[in-house]
Amino acid sequence: MKKLTLVVFAVFVASAAFAGNWGLGLKLGGGQNDPKTLQDLLDTYGGELDKGYGFFSIEGQYEAEMTETGRLGVRLGIDGYGDNEFKSGPNKLSESTYGIPLTLYYRWDNGIKGWSYYAGAGATYIRTEWEEGSLENHKSKIFPHVVGGVEYRFTQLFALGVEAKYNIAAKIEKDGYKTDRSGISGALVGRFYF
């Protein structure tokens, strides 16, 4: 029975993959970043503040055909943001953040050697961790986002494009510690279809 189940599952996954409904996206971009507490420390005590505006993402997707040129899809990813680091003399406070966005979108597909457009919305789970010496703390939040993008499909397997995303109310606060990832970001996206 186990073998039969595995064979059925493998056939299902293979048929979906060969249909071109699956994809993998890699993003490299930059966006809004306001480490409020670190900025307050800089303004009060002086020192040095390195802000990380960049991010890198990897996301999987699945699309279902709705019309001849329209596809409804879902994407799940992992965003790694650049670290923020405050230094004042021997003291150092670092802040690192990652996110897990889930996005439902609609794509207008113009096929190979053509431009395709998409727009969508979803929710992101974000977690910020800060560390000062041996002290560590963290805070998490879920917030909404909207996205829009365009890509050019070079082959059946590969597309390259740009994407804009707007994080809504991505403000994290805990025990007086504040940071904010709300606002717009932009990214270069390479997407592989299989």
PALUMVEX-522305 format. One record per residue (C-alpha): x, z, y; residue number from 1; residue in one letter. Coordinates in nm, 2 decimals. Example, Ala and Ser with C-alpha at 12.3 -4.5 7.8 and 13.67 -1.06 7.14 Angstrom:
rec X = 1.23; Z = 0.78; Y = -0.45; k = 1; r = A .
rec X = 1.37; Z = 0.71; Y = -0.11; k = 2; r = S .
% end
This chain:
rec X = 0.00; Z = 0.00; Y = 0.00; k = 1; r = M .
rec X = 0.29; Z = 0.08; Y = 0.24; k = 2; r = K .
rec X = 0.45; Z = -0.26; Y = 0.18; k = 3; r = K .
rec X = 0.12; Z = -0.44; Y = 0.25; k = 4; r = L .
rec X = 0.06; Z = -0.24; Y = 0.57; k = 5; r = T .
rec X = 0.42; Z = -0.32; Y = 0.68; k = 6; r = L .
rec X = 0.37; Z = -0.69; Y = 0.61; k = 7; r = V .
rec X = 0.03; Z = -0.71; Y = 0.79; k = 8; r = V .
rec X = 0.19; Z = -0.52; Y = 1.09; k = 9; r = F .
rec X = 0.49; Z = -0.76; Y = 1.09; k = 10; r = A .
rec X = 0.27; Z = -1.07; Y = 1.08; k = 11; r = V .
rec X = 0.05; Z = -0.93; Y = 1.37; k = 12; r = F .
rec X = 0.36; Z = -0.85; Y = 1.59; k = 13; r = V .
rec X = 0.53; Z = -1.18; Y = 1.51; k = 14; r = A .
rec X = 0.22; Z = -1.38; Y = 1.58; k = 15; r = S .
rec X = 0.17; Z = -1.20; Y = 1.91; k = 16; r = A .
rec X = 0.54; Z = -1.24; Y = 2.00; k = 17; r = A .
rec X = 0.54; Z = -1.62; Y = 1.92; k = 18; r = F .
rec X = 0.23; Z = -1.66; Y = 2.14; k = 19; r = A .
rec X = 0.44; Z = -1.56; Y = 2.44; k = 20; r = G .
rec X = 0.22; Z = -1.26; Y = 2.52; k = 21; r = N .
rec X = 0.51; Z = -1.01; Y = 2.53; k = 22; r = W .
rec X = 0.78; Z = -0.97; Y = 2.79; k = 23; r = G .
rec X = 1.07; Z = -0.76; Y = 2.91; k = 24; r = L .
rec X = 1.16; Z = -0.73; Y = 3.28; k = 25; r = G .
rec X = 1.48; Z = -0.61; Y = 3.44; k = 26; r = L .
rec X = 1.46; Z = -0.52; Y = 3.81; k = 27; r = K .
rec X = 1.73; Z = -0.44; Y = 4.07; k = 28; r = L .
rec X = 1.62; Z = -0.34; Y = 4.42; k = 29; r = G .
rec X = 1.60; Z = -0.09; Y = 4.70; k = 30; r = G .
rec X = 1.32; Z = 0.11; Y = 4.86; k = 31; r = G .
rec X = 1.21; Z = 0.40; Y = 5.08; k = 32; r = Q .
rec X = 1.39; Z = 0.73; Y = 5.02; k = 33; r = N .
rec X = 1.35; Z = 1.04; Y = 5.23; k = 34; r = D .
rec X = 1.53; Z = 1.34; Y = 5.09; k = 35; r = P .
rec X = 1.36; Z = 1.57; Y = 5.35; k = 36; r = K .
rec X = 1.53; Z = 1.90; Y = 5.25; k = 37; r = T .
rec X = 1.87; Z = 1.74; Y = 5.22; k = 38; r = L .
rec X = 1.82; Z = 1.59; Y = 5.56; k = 39; r = Q .
rec X = 1.71; Z = 1.92; Y = 5.71; k = 40; r = D .
rec X = 2.03; Z = 2.08; Y = 5.57; k = 41; r = L .
rec X = 2.24; Z = 1.81; Y = 5.72; k = 42; r = L .
rec X = 2.07; Z = 1.85; Y = 6.06; k = 43; r = D .
rec X = 2.11; Z = 2.23; Y = 6.05; k = 44; r = T .
rec X = 2.46; Z = 2.28; Y = 5.90; k = 45; r = Y .
rec X = 2.63; Z = 1.94; Y = 5.93; k = 46; r = G .
rec X = 2.82; Z = 1.80; Y = 5.65; k = 47; r = G .
rec X = 2.77; Z = 1.47; Y = 5.46; k = 48; r = E .
rec X = 2.46; Z = 1.31; Y = 5.31; k = 49; r = L .
rec X = 2.48; Z = 1.01; Y = 5.07; k = 50; r = D .
rec X = 2.13; Z = 0.86; Y = 5.02; k = 51; r = K .
rec X = 2.06; Z = 0.64; Y = 4.72; k = 52; r = G .
rec X = 1.82; Z = 0.36; Y = 4.83; k = 53; r = Y .
rec X = 1.88; Z = 0.15; Y = 4.52; k = 54; r = G .
rec X = 1.70; Z = 0.15; Y = 4.19; k = 55; r = F .
rec X = 1.71; Z = -0.02; Y = 3.85; k = 56; r = F .
rec X = 1.41; Z = -0.07; Y = 3.62; k = 57; r = S .
rec X = 1.34; Z = -0.19; Y = 3.28; k = 58; r = I .
rec X = 0.98; Z = -0.26; Y = 3.18; k = 59; r = E .
rec X = 0.78; Z = -0.40; Y = 2.88; k = 60; r = G .
rec X = 0.47; Z = -0.60; Y = 2.93; k = 61; r = Q .
rec X = 0.18; Z = -0.75; Y = 2.73; k = 62; r = Y .
rec X = -0.05; Z = -1.02; Y = 2.87; k = 63; r = E .
rec X = -0.39; Z = -1.15; Y = 2.75; k = 64; r = A .
rec X = -0.52; Z = -1.50; Y = 2.85; k = 65; r = E .
rec X = -0.83; Z = -1.48; Y = 3.06; k = 66; r = M .
rec X = -0.85; Z = -1.84; Y = 3.17; k = 67; r = T .
rec X = -0.64; Z = -2.15; Y = 3.14; k = 68; r = E .
rec X = -0.41; Z = -2.03; Y = 3.42; k = 69; r = T .
rec X = -0.50; Z = -1.66; Y = 3.45; k = 70; r = G .
rec X = -0.36; Z = -1.37; Y = 3.25; k = 71; r = R .
rec X = -0.44; Z = -1.00; Y = 3.26; k = 72; r = L .
rec X = -0.15; Z = -0.78; Y = 3.18; k = 73; r = G .
rec X = -0.02; Z = -0.43; Y = 3.15; k = 74; r = V .
rec X = 0.34; Z = -0.31; Y = 3.22; k = 75; r = R .
rec X = 0.51; Z = 0.01; Y = 3.13; k = 76; r = L .
rec X = 0.86; Z = 0.08; Y = 3.27; k = 77; r = G .
rec X = 1.13; Z = 0.33; Y = 3.35; k = 78; r = I .
rec X = 1.27; Z = 0.34; Y = 3.70; k = 79; r = D .
rec X = 1.61; Z = 0.50; Y = 3.77; k = 80; r = G .
rec X = 1.67; Z = 0.58; Y = 4.14; k = 81; r = Y .
rec X = 2.00; Z = 0.63; Y = 4.31; k = 82; r = G .
rec X = 2.11; Z = 0.99; Y = 4.36; k = 83; r = D .
rec X = 2.10; Z = 1.17; Y = 4.69; k = 84; r = N .
rec X = 2.39; Z = 1.41; Y = 4.75; k = 85; r = E .
rec X = 2.45; Z = 1.66; Y = 5.03; k = 86; r = F .
rec X = 2.80; Z = 1.81; Y = 5.08; k = 87; r = K .
rec X = 2.90; Z = 2.09; Y = 5.33; k = 88; r = S .
rec X = 3.24; Z = 2.23; Y = 5.27; k = 89; r = G .
rec X = 3.26; Z = 2.35; Y = 4.91; k = 90; r = P .
rec X = 2.88; Z = 2.34; Y = 4.87; k = 91; r = N .
rec X = 2.71; Z = 2.05; Y = 4.70; k = 92; r = K .
rec X = 2.34; Z = 1.98; Y = 4.63; k = 93; r = L .
rec X = 2.24; Z = 1.67; Y = 4.43; k = 94; r = S .
rec X = 1.90; Z = 1.52; Y = 4.38; k = 95; r = E .
rec X = 1.82; Z = 1.27; Y = 4.10; k = 96; r = S .
rec X = 1.49; Z = 1.10; Y = 4.05; k = 97; r = T .
rec X = 1.33; Z = 0.88; Y = 3.78; k = 98; r = Y .
rec X = 0.99; Z = 0.73; Y = 3.75; k = 99; r = G .
rec X = 0.76; Z = 0.59; Y = 3.47; k = 100; r = I .
rec X = 0.52; Z = 0.34; Y = 3.62; k = 101; r = P .
rec X = 0.21; Z = 0.20; Y = 3.44; k = 102; r = L .
rec X = 0.07; Z = -0.11; Y = 3.60; k = 103; r = T .
rec X = -0.24; Z = -0.32; Y = 3.54; k = 104; r = L .
rec X = -0.20; Z = -0.67; Y = 3.69; k = 105; r = Y .
rec X = -0.34; Z = -1.02; Y = 3.71; k = 106; r = Y .
rec X = -0.11; Z = -1.32; Y = 3.70; k = 107; r = R .
rec X = -0.18; Z = -1.68; Y = 3.81; k = 108; r = W .
rec X = 0.04; Z = -1.87; Y = 3.56; k = 109; r = D .
rec X = 0.15; Z = -2.22; Y = 3.66; k = 110; r = N .
rec X = 0.36; Z = -2.28; Y = 3.35; k = 111; r = G .
rec X = 0.72; Z = -2.39; Y = 3.30; k = 112; r = I .
rec X = 0.90; Z = -2.53; Y = 3.60; k = 113; r = K .
rec X = 0.64; Z = -2.37; Y = 3.82; k = 114; r = G .
rec X = 0.57; Z = -2.07; Y = 4.05; k = 115; r = W .
rec X = 0.35; Z = -1.79; Y = 3.92; k = 116; r = S .
rec X = 0.20; Z = -1.51; Y = 4.13; k = 117; r = Y .
rec X = 0.07; Z = -1.17; Y = 4.04; k = 118; r = Y .
rec X = -0.08; Z = -0.86; Y = 4.19; k = 119; r = A .
rec X = -0.18; Z = -0.53; Y = 4.05; k = 120; r = G .
rec X = -0.21; Z = -0.15; Y = 4.08; k = 121; r = A .
rec X = -0.13; Z = 0.15; Y = 3.87; k = 122; r = G .
rec X = 0.01; Z = 0.50; Y = 3.86; k = 123; r = A .
rec X = 0.37; Z = 0.63; Y = 3.84; k = 124; r = T .
rec X = 0.49; Z = 0.96; Y = 3.69; k = 125; r = Y .
rec X = 0.79; Z = 1.07; Y = 3.90; k = 126; r = I .
rec X = 1.03; Z = 1.35; Y = 3.84; k = 127; r = R .
rec X = 1.30; Z = 1.48; Y = 4.08; k = 128; r = T .
rec X = 1.57; Z = 1.72; Y = 3.97; k = 129; r = E .
rec X = 1.80; Z = 1.90; Y = 4.20; k = 130; r = W .
rec X = 2.11; Z = 2.09; Y = 4.12; k = 131; r = E .
rec X = 2.33; Z = 2.33; Y = 4.33; k = 132; r = E .
rec X = 2.62; Z = 2.46; Y = 4.13; k = 133; r = G .
rec X = 2.47; Z = 2.62; Y = 3.82; k = 134; r = S .
rec X = 2.12; Z = 2.64; Y = 3.97; k = 135; r = L .
rec X = 1.88; Z = 2.36; Y = 3.86; k = 136; r = E .
rec X = 1.52; Z = 2.29; Y = 3.94; k = 137; r = N .
rec X = 1.27; Z = 2.01; Y = 3.91; k = 138; r = H .
rec X = 0.93; Z = 1.89; Y = 4.01; k = 139; r = K .
rec X = 0.70; Z = 1.61; Y = 3.88; k = 140; r = S .
rec X = 0.41; Z = 1.43; Y = 4.03; k = 141; r = K .
rec X = 0.17; Z = 1.14; Y = 3.95; k = 142; r = I .
rec X = 0.09; Z = 0.90; Y = 4.23; k = 143; r = F .
rec X = -0.07; Z = 0.55; Y = 4.27; k = 144; r = P .
rec X = 0.11; Z = 0.23; Y = 4.36; k = 145; r = H .
rec X = 0.03; Z = -0.14; Y = 4.43; k = 146; r = V .
rec X = 0.25; Z = -0.44; Y = 4.34; k = 147; r = V .
rec X = 0.27; Z = -0.81; Y = 4.42; k = 148; r = G .
rec X = 0.52; Z = -1.07; Y = 4.32; k = 149; r = G .
rec X = 0.62; Z = -1.43; Y = 4.26; k = 150; r = V .
rec X = 0.84; Z = -1.58; Y = 3.99; k = 151; r = E .
rec X = 0.97; Z = -1.92; Y = 3.89; k = 152; r = Y .
rec X = 0.95; Z = -2.00; Y = 3.52; k = 153; r = R .
rec X = 1.27; Z = -2.18; Y = 3.43; k = 154; r = F .
rec X = 1.20; Z = -2.20; Y = 3.05; k = 155; r = T .
rec X = 0.95; Z = -2.08; Y = 2.80; k = 156; r = Q .
rec X = 1.16; Z = -1.77; Y = 2.77; k = 157; r = L .
rec X = 1.29; Z = -1.68; Y = 3.12; k = 158; r = F .
rec X = 1.16; Z = -1.64; Y = 3.47; k = 159; r = A .
rec X = 1.32; Z = -1.51; Y = 3.79; k = 160; r = L .
rec X = 1.14; Z = -1.37; Y = 4.09; k = 161; r = G .
rec X = 1.09; Z = -1.11; Y = 4.36; k = 162; r = V .
rec X = 0.85; Z = -0.82; Y = 4.37; k = 163; r = E .
rec X = 0.72; Z = -0.58; Y = 4.64; k = 164; r = A .
rec X = 0.58; Z = -0.24; Y = 4.55; k = 165; r = K .
rec X = 0.42; Z = 0.02; Y = 4.77; k = 166; r = Y .
rec X = 0.42; Z = 0.39; Y = 4.65; k = 167; r = N .
rec X = 0.13; Z = 0.59; Y = 4.79; k = 168; r = I .
rec X = 0.17; Z = 0.96; Y = 4.86; k = 169; r = A .
rec X = 0.49; Z = 0.99; Y = 4.65; k = 170; r = A .
rec X = 0.58; Z = 1.32; Y = 4.82; k = 171; r = K .
rec X = 0.72; Z = 1.60; Y = 4.60; k = 172; r = I .
rec X = 0.73; Z = 1.96; Y = 4.72; k = 173; r = E .
rec X = 0.82; Z = 2.28; Y = 4.53; k = 174; r = K .
rec X = 0.91; Z = 2.62; Y = 4.66; k = 175; r = D .
rec X = 0.99; Z = 2.47; Y = 5.00; k = 176; r = G .
rec X = 1.20; Z = 2.19; Y = 4.86; k = 177; r = Y .
rec X = 1.07; Z = 1.84; Y = 4.98; k = 178; r = K .
rec X = 1.15; Z = 1.48; Y = 4.90; k = 179; r = T .
rec X = 0.96; Z = 1.16; Y = 4.95; k = 180; r = D .
rec X = 0.96; Z = 0.82; Y = 4.78; k = 181; r = R .
rec X = 0.65; Z = 0.69; Y = 4.95; k = 182; r = S .
rec X = 0.66; Z = 0.35; Y = 5.10; k = 183; r = G .
rec X = 0.77; Z = 0.00; Y = 5.03; k = 184; r = I .
rec X = 1.04; Z = -0.13; Y = 4.79; k = 185; r = S .
rec X = 1.16; Z = -0.47; Y = 4.70; k = 186; r = G .
rec X = 1.33; Z = -0.60; Y = 4.39; k = 187; r = A .
rec X = 1.48; Z = -0.90; Y = 4.22; k = 188; r = L .
rec X = 1.32; Z = -0.94; Y = 3.88; k = 189; r = V .
rec X = 1.45; Z = -1.12; Y = 3.57; k = 190; r = G .
rec X = 1.17; Z = -1.15; Y = 3.31; k = 191; r = R .
rec X = 1.21; Z = -1.26; Y = 2.95; k = 192; r = F .
rec X = 0.90; Z = -1.38; Y = 2.76; k = 193; r = Y .
rec X = 0.87; Z = -1.38; Y = 2.38; k = 194; r = F .
% end
